Amino acid sequence: MVKNQFLEAMNFRHACKIFDENRKIPKDDFNYILECARLSPSSFGMEHWRLLVITNDKLKKRLKPYCWNQPQITTCSHLVVIKAIKKDLFPNSDYVKKIFFRRDLPKEKILNYLKVYENFMQDKLNSKELFCWSSKQCYIAAANMMTGAAFIKVDSCPIEGFEKEMVEEILEIDKEKEEVSLLIAFGYRVNKAPQKKRLSLDEIVEWR
Ligand SMILES: Cc1cc2nc3c(=O)[nH]c(=O)nc-3n(C[C@H](O)[C@H](O)[C@H](O)COP(=O)(O)O)c2cc1C
């Protein structure tokens, strides 16, 4: 059953700590994982994520000390740095116009919708809030990439354990334009996954 297949993928996914350095993800499979990000939903359809894919061993080695020395960084096949856009999100930017005007709506409706966006953005126009909002959307794409990967038996590890400023410096990120939201390592596990530990539905769900 389709439901079981999806849950199987959810159970297969775990935060993989060490990847098999000799196994690389085939191009076609990795493109499918990227597609899972591309098709993700985002607030106002702004597609806040930009993906920097690192396969270069030297660059991975340079990043590792600033990622809490986690072995995932250098053992993975593909390291994805998810950057959250900032500058382009300002109302009236060419990017915002592009995103709004690609909708199949009459011009008048689009202009009204742009006003709604402008109001929505009023309290988000400082650098911190902008990054925070943009970064939230990046996590949606991240989750979809990891679940999608698990569906084809590719392992992953989301990585928040990194020194943001140093990673941004090494990657020469223009911080006015974008900031690093999180990293995800993709590859194939060496060790068996530990047993899943989760709260029960009763502990996390409330019905009214
Ligand atoms: C946003 C985020 C950041 C994380 N950062 C790290 C990390 O830096 N290193 C690591 O080993 N695991 C990291 N994890 C993995 C979590 O510890 C893991 O998902 C959680 O313990 C549940 O285990 P499971 O994913 O294996 O089911 C992160 C998870 C998330 C969602």
PDBQT file of the ligand as one rigid body, heavy atoms in Angstrom, charges set to zero:
ROOT
HETATM    1  C1  LIG A 301      17.261  21.083  12.044  1.00  0.00    +0.000 C 
HETATM    2  C2  LIG A 301      18.019  19.896  12.545  1.00  0.00    +0.000 A 
HETATM    3  C3  LIG A 301      19.363  20.017  12.840  1.00  0.00    +0.000 A 
HETATM    4  C4  LIG A 301      20.095  18.903  13.241  1.00  0.00    +0.000 A 
HETATM    5  N1  LIG A 301      21.455  19.011  13.429  1.00  0.00    +0.000 NA
HETATM    6  C5  LIG A 301      22.177  17.898  13.670  1.00  0.00    +0.000 A 
HETATM    7  C6  LIG A 301      23.582  17.940  13.706  1.00  0.00    +0.000 A 
HETATM    8  O1  LIG A 301      24.205  18.986  13.588  1.00  0.00    +0.000 OA
HETATM    9  N2  LIG A 301      24.238  16.773  13.880  1.00  0.00    +0.000 N 
HETATM   10  C7  LIG A 301      23.609  15.582  14.030  1.00  0.00    +0.000 A 
HETATM   11  O2  LIG A 301      24.265  14.562  14.166  1.00  0.00    +0.000 OA
HETATM   12  N3  LIG A 301      22.262  15.519  14.004  1.00  0.00    +0.000 NA
HETATM   13  C8  LIG A 301      21.541  16.634  13.814  1.00  0.00    +0.000 A 
HETATM   14  N4  LIG A 301      20.181  16.551  13.745  1.00  0.00    +0.000 N 
HETATM   15  C9  LIG A 301      19.529  15.253  13.870  1.00  0.00    +0.000 C 
HETATM   16  C10 LIG A 301      18.669  15.083  15.119  1.00  0.00    +0.000 C 
HETATM   17  O3  LIG A 301      19.462  14.944  16.250  1.00  0.00    +0.000 OA
HETATM   18  C11 LIG A 301      17.773  13.864  14.873  1.00  0.00    +0.000 C 
HETATM   19  O4  LIG A 301      16.945  14.124  13.771  1.00  0.00    +0.000 OA
HETATM   20  C12 LIG A 301      16.913  13.504  16.085  1.00  0.00    +0.000 C 
HETATM   21  O5  LIG A 301      17.706  13.151  17.169  1.00  0.00    +0.000 OA
HETATM   22  C13 LIG A 301      15.958  12.334  15.752  1.00  0.00    +0.000 C 
HETATM   23  O6  LIG A 301      16.660  11.216  15.297  1.00  0.00    +0.000 OA
HETATM   24  P1  LIG A 301      16.450  10.588  13.836  1.00  0.00    +0.000 P 
HETATM   25  O7  LIG A 301      16.506  11.729  12.855  1.00  0.00    +0.000 OA
HETATM   26  O8  LIG A 301      17.607   9.659  13.654  1.00  0.00    +0.000 OA
HETATM   27  O9  LIG A 301      15.133   9.896  13.795  1.00  0.00    +0.000 OA
HETATM   28  C14 LIG A 301      19.434  17.654  13.392  1.00  0.00    +0.000 A 
HETATM   29  C15 LIG A 301      18.063  17.572  13.118  1.00  0.00    +0.000 A 
HETATM   30  C16 LIG A 301      17.377  18.667  12.682  1.00  0.00    +0.000 A 
HETATM   31  C17 LIG A 301      15.923  18.521  12.317  1.00  0.00    +0.000 C 
ENDROOT
TORSDOF 0
